[in-house]
Amino acid sequence: MFKHLLVPTDGSALSVAAIQMTVALAVENGGKVTGLHVIPEFHMLAYGTEMIADNEERIIQTARQRADDYLEVIKKAAAQAGVECNTVAVSRAHPYEAIISVATEQHCDLIVMASHGRSGMRAFLLGSETQKVLTHSQIPILVVRQPAPGAKTAPP
């Protein structure tokens, strides 16, 4: 059914749940996985140009290391399951655009994303990348949600 799955990660525990779901689906369908981390574009206001140069390089280096760490989680999960995997890190101001773009470029047929379940003012202020992907993507999306407090979950 789905042969190439894209799983974006932000390093959160919920993203790890989406990674596990993605790898399980890839195993069931004989598919492969592409892991994605979107590095935020660097924007900084400072008083002096020397502050910008020093801080920019350090921040970019830290962001790239974080991306490598997050993508390594996907690589390990796929390797343990015997699933083919590649990873991509891109820098974009709007993560949802990068998710859709990479999924299209990589010819993915399913995007598996975590949703933190923000609602109300928090969703308005923080935005929902998952909602934006759902709105703009032509590729099917599987949303992995955080269970509601007190909800019963299936045993492992």
C-alpha positions in Angstrom: 0.0 0.0 0.0 2.4 2.8 1.2 5.9 2.1 0.0 7.7 5.4 0.8 7.0 7.1 4.1 8.2 10.5 5.2 8.5 11.1 9.0 9.4 14.6 10.1 10.9 14.9 13.6 11.3 17.7 16.1 13.0 15.5 18.6 10.0 15.3 20.9 8.7 12.1 22.6 5.6 12.4 20.3 7.9 12.5 17.3 9.5 9.3 18.5 6.0 7.7 18.6 5.5 8.8 15.0 8.9 7.3 14.1 7.9 4.0 15.6 4.6 4.0 13.8 6.3 4.9 10.5 8.9 2.1 10.8 6.1 -0.4 11.7 4.1 0.6 8.6 7.2 0.3 6.5 7.8 -3.2 7.8 4.2 -4.2 7.2 4.2 -2.8 3.6 7.7 -3.6 2.6 8.4 0.1 2.3 11.2 2.5 3.0 11.4 5.6 5.2 12.7 9.1 4.8 13.4 11.0 8.0 13.3 14.8 8.0 14.2 17.5 10.4 13.6 21.2 9.5 16.2 23.5 10.9 14.7 26.9 11.6 16.2 29.7 9.6 18.6 31.9 11.5 17.1 35.3 12.5 18.7 37.5 15.1 18.7 41.1 16.1 22.0 42.4 17.6 23.7 45.7 18.4 26.9 44.9 16.5 27.9 42.9 13.5 30.6 41.1 15.4 27.9 39.7 17.7 26.0 38.4 14.8 28.8 36.6 13.1 29.9 34.8 16.2 26.4 33.9 17.4 25.2 32.9 14.0 27.9 30.3 13.4 27.5 28.9 16.9 23.7 28.7 16.5 23.8 27.1 13.1 26.4 24.6 14.2 24.2 23.7 17.3 21.1 23.4 15.1 22.9 21.1 12.6 24.1 18.9 15.5 20.6 18.7 16.9 19.3 17.7 13.4 21.9 15.0 13.2 20.9 13.7 16.6 17.2 13.7 15.8 17.7 12.0 12.5 19.9 9.4 14.1 16.9 8.2 16.1 15.1 7.5 12.8 18.1 5.7 11.3 18.5 3.4 14.3 14.8 2.6 14.4 14.8 1.7 10.7 18.0 -0.3 11.0 16.7 -2.3 13.9 13.6 -3.2 11.9 15.6 -3.9 8.7 13.9 -1.0 6.8 15.7 1.1 4.2 16.1 4.7 5.4 17.5 8.0 4.3 17.4 11.3 6.1 17.2 14.9 5.1 17.9 18.1 7.1 16.8 21.3 5.5 16.6 24.9 6.7 13.3 26.7 6.2 11.3 29.5 7.8 8.1 27.5 7.5 8.5 23.8 8.4 5.2 22.8 6.7 6.5 24.0 3.4 9.7 21.9 3.8 7.7 18.8 4.8 5.5 19.0 1.7 8.5 19.9 -0.5 10.7 17.0 0.7 7.8 14.5 0.5 7.1 15.6 -3.1 10.8 15.6 -4.1 11.4 12.2 -2.5 8.2 10.7 -4.1 6.8 9.8 -0.7 3.3 8.4 -0.7 2.5 8.9 3.0 3.6 11.5 5.6 3.5 10.4 9.2 3.5 13.3 11.6 3.0 13.9 15.3 0.5 16.4 16.5 0.9 17.9 19.9 -2.8 18.6 20.0 -2.6 22.3 20.8 -5.9 24.1 20.6 -7.4 27.5 21.3 -5.0 30.3 21.9 -1.9 28.1 22.1 -2.6 26.8 18.6 -3.2 30.3 17.3 0.0 31.7 18.8 2.3 28.7 18.2 0.7 27.5 15.0 0.2 23.9 14.0 2.6 22.6 11.4 0.6 19.4 11.2 -2.6 21.4 10.5 -0.7 23.4 7.8 0.5 20.2 6.2 -3.0 18.7 6.3 -4.3 21.8 4.6 -1.7 22.2 1.8 -0.5 18.6 1.1 -1.8 16.5 -1.8 0.0 13.5 -0.2 -1.9 11.4 2.4 -1.0 12.1 6.0 -1.3 9.9 9.1 -1.4 12.0 12.3 0.0 10.4 15.5 -1.7 12.1 18.4 -0.9 12.3 22.1 -3.4 10.2 24.0 -5.9 12.3 26.1 -5.1 12.3 29.9 -6.7 9.2 31.4 -7.3 7.5 28.1 -6.8 3.8 27.9 -4.1 2.7 25.5 -3.5 -0.7 24.1 -0.9 -2.8 25.9 2.5 -3.0 24.2 
